[in-house]
């Protein structure tokens, strides 16, 4: 069962930058620098009154999503796709914006939007394969088989890249859980950048 996040009130204290403790401000600053955003996302602000939790979750997100050999645009598309299928409005909206902002890394077609072409021939076969397999891993991890790993290998991914891709399945589950249980809304600043 999915809930309409627009009707759920914020359940966690939202800590704006100005009211954050020095330890939380340090993490907020790192999120802005790493994500190249001039503001702190609501996903972090809803954890701002718990520096220990915020630090752990940011570290996982930063190392799993923002670093490694797999292109960030592919990771963003995976998170977007899983979030959309699961009905997590915050994550599907936010990661859709991030993925679409990197669309030119996939195709130089005029007006190409990654999220709108996720299943189209314009999307590289390797990307489509990764999105399909990792979405399955996130939603039905008990159904992942050796054949899925073989499919990723045949699509050109190394063993290390396959581990990185599968880590997105775990990451998106954390992202969706925090976004949905906290009741956060999509950031106005993020919506403005997408216009």
C-alpha positions as CSV (number, residue, x, y, z in Angstrom):
1,X,0.0,0.0,0.0
2,X,1.3,3.4,-0.9
3,X,0.4,6.7,0.7
4,X,0.1,10.0,-0.9
5,X,3.0,11.8,0.6
6,X,1.4,15.2,-0.2
7,X,-1.2,14.4,2.5
8,X,1.2,13.1,5.2
9,X,2.4,15.8,7.7
10,X,6.1,16.0,8.4
11,X,6.7,13.6,11.3
12,X,10.3,14.5,12.1
13,X,11.6,17.8,13.2
14,X,12.9,19.7,10.2
15,X,16.2,21.4,11.2
16,X,17.1,24.4,8.9
17,X,20.7,25.2,8.4
18,X,20.5,28.3,10.6
19,X,19.3,26.3,13.6
20,X,21.6,23.3,13.1
21,X,24.3,22.3,15.6
22,X,27.9,22.8,14.5
23,X,28.2,19.0,13.9
24,X,25.1,19.0,11.7
25,X,26.1,22.2,9.9
26,X,29.4,20.4,8.9
27,X,27.4,17.5,7.4
28,X,24.9,19.9,5.7
29,X,27.9,21.8,4.2
30,X,29.3,18.5,2.8
31,X,25.9,17.6,1.3
32,X,25.7,20.9,-0.5
33,X,29.3,20.7,-1.8
34,X,29.0,17.1,-2.9
35,X,25.6,17.4,-4.5
36,X,26.5,20.8,-5.9
37,X,23.4,22.4,-4.4
38,X,23.1,25.9,-2.8
39,X,20.6,24.5,-0.2
40,X,20.1,21.5,2.1
41,X,17.6,18.9,0.9
42,X,14.6,18.1,3.1
43,X,15.8,14.5,3.2
44,X,18.8,15.7,5.3
45,X,16.9,18.3,7.3
46,X,14.5,15.7,8.6
47,X,17.5,14.0,10.2
48,X,19.1,17.2,11.4
49,X,18.2,16.8,15.1
50,X,20.1,13.5,15.2
51,X,23.8,14.1,14.1
52,X,24.8,10.4,14.6
53,X,22.0,9.1,12.3
54,X,22.5,11.9,9.8
55,X,26.3,11.3,9.6
56,X,25.8,7.5,9.0
57,X,23.1,7.9,6.4
58,X,25.0,10.7,4.6
59,X,28.2,8.6,4.6
60,X,26.3,5.6,3.0
61,X,24.6,7.8,0.4
62,X,27.7,9.7,-0.4
63,X,29.9,6.6,-0.9
64,X,27.3,4.5,-2.6
65,X,25.7,7.1,-4.9
66,X,28.3,9.7,-5.5
67,X,31.5,7.7,-5.8
68,X,32.6,4.6,-7.7
69,X,32.9,3.5,-11.3
70,X,29.2,3.3,-12.4
71,X,28.0,6.6,-13.9
72,X,26.0,8.7,-11.4
73,X,23.3,9.3,-14.0
74,X,22.6,5.5,-14.1
75,X,22.5,5.3,-10.3
76,X,20.1,8.2,-10.3
77,X,17.9,6.5,-12.9
78,X,17.8,3.3,-10.8
79,X,16.8,5.2,-7.7
80,X,14.2,7.1,-9.7
81,X,12.7,4.0,-11.2
82,X,12.5,2.0,-8.0
83,X,11.1,5.0,-6.1
84,X,8.4,5.5,-8.8
85,X,7.4,1.8,-8.8
86,X,7.2,1.9,-5.0
87,X,5.3,5.1,-4.9
88,X,7.8,7.2,-3.0
89,X,7.0,10.6,-4.3
90,X,9.8,12.5,-2.7
91,X,12.6,10.2,-4.0
92,X,11.1,9.7,-7.5
93,X,10.7,13.4,-7.9
94,X,14.1,14.4,-6.5
95,X,16.1,11.7,-8.3
96,X,14.1,12.2,-11.5
97,X,15.2,15.9,-11.4
98,X,18.9,14.8,-10.8
99,X,18.8,12.2,-13.6
100,X,17.1,14.6,-16.1
101,X,19.8,17.2,-15.3
102,X,22.4,14.7,-16.6
103,X,20.4,13.6,-19.7
104,X,23.1,14.9,-22.0
105,X,25.5,12.3,-20.7
106,X,23.3,9.7,-22.3
107,X,22.0,11.3,-25.5
108,X,22.6,14.5,-27.4
109,X,19.1,14.3,-28.9
110,X,17.4,17.6,-28.5
111,X,14.8,17.6,-25.7
112,X,16.0,14.1,-24.5
113,X,15.0,13.5,-20.9
114,X,16.4,10.4,-19.3
115,X,13.4,9.7,-17.1
116,X,11.0,9.8,-20.1
117,X,13.2,7.5,-22.2
118,X,14.1,4.9,-19.5
119,X,12.8,2.0,-21.7
120,X,13.4,3.6,-25.1
121,X,16.0,2.5,-27.7
122,X,17.7,5.9,-27.0
123,X,18.8,4.5,-23.7
124,X,21.9,2.3,-23.9
125,X,21.1,-1.4,-23.6
126,X,23.5,-1.7,-20.6
127,X,21.6,1.0,-18.8
128,X,18.2,-0.6,-19.5
129,X,19.6,-3.9,-18.3
130,X,21.0,-2.4,-15.1
131,X,17.8,-0.5,-14.3
132,X,15.7,-3.6,-14.8
133,X,17.9,-6.0,-12.8
134,X,18.6,-3.6,-9.9
135,X,14.9,-2.6,-9.7
136,X,14.1,-6.3,-9.3
137,X,16.8,-6.5,-6.6
138,X,15.3,-3.6,-4.7
139,X,11.7,-4.7,-4.9
140,X,12.1,-8.5,-4.8
141,X,15.7,-9.3,-3.6
142,X,14.7,-12.9,-2.9
143,X,14.1,-13.4,-6.7
144,X,17.6,-12.4,-7.8
145,X,19.4,-15.3,-9.5
146,X,22.7,-16.1,-11.1
147,X,21.0,-15.4,-14.4
148,X,20.5,-11.8,-13.4
149,X,24.2,-11.5,-12.6
150,X,25.1,-13.1,-15.9
151,X,22.8,-10.6,-17.7
152,X,24.7,-7.7,-16.1
153,X,28.0,-9.2,-17.0
154,X,26.9,-9.8,-20.6
155,X,25.8,-6.1,-20.7
156,X,29.4,-5.2,-20.0
157,X,29.6,-4.6,-16.3
158,X,32.6,-5.8,-14.3
159,X,32.2,-7.7,-11.0
160,X,33.1,-4.5,-9.1
161,X,30.5,-2.5,-11.1
162,X,27.8,-5.2,-10.4
163,X,28.5,-4.9,-6.7
164,X,28.1,-1.1,-7.0
165,X,24.9,-1.5,-9.0
166,X,23.4,-3.9,-6.4
167,X,24.3,-1.5,-3.6
168,X,21.9,1.0,-5.2
169,X,19.1,-1.5,-4.4
170,X,20.0,-1.3,-0.7
171,X,20.5,2.5,-0.9
172,X,17.1,3.2,-2.5
173,X,15.4,1.1,0.1
174,X,16.9,3.3,2.8
175,X,16.2,6.5,0.9
176,X,12.5,5.6,0.3
177,X,12.0,4.4,3.9
178,X,13.2,7.7,5.5
179,X,11.4,9.9,2.9
180,X,8.1,8.1,3.4
181,X,8.1,7.6,7.2
182,X,9.2,11.2,7.8
183,X,6.5,12.6,5.6
184,X,8.8,15.1,3.9
185,X,7.7,17.1,0.9
186,X,9.7,17.8,-2.3
187,X,12.0,20.8,-1.8
188,X,10.7,24.1,-3.3
189,X,14.3,24.9,-4.3
190,X,14.6,21.6,-6.2
191,X,11.3,22.3,-8.0
192,X,12.6,25.7,-9.1
193,X,15.8,24.2,-10.6
194,X,13.7,21.8,-12.6
195,X,11.6,24.5,-14.3
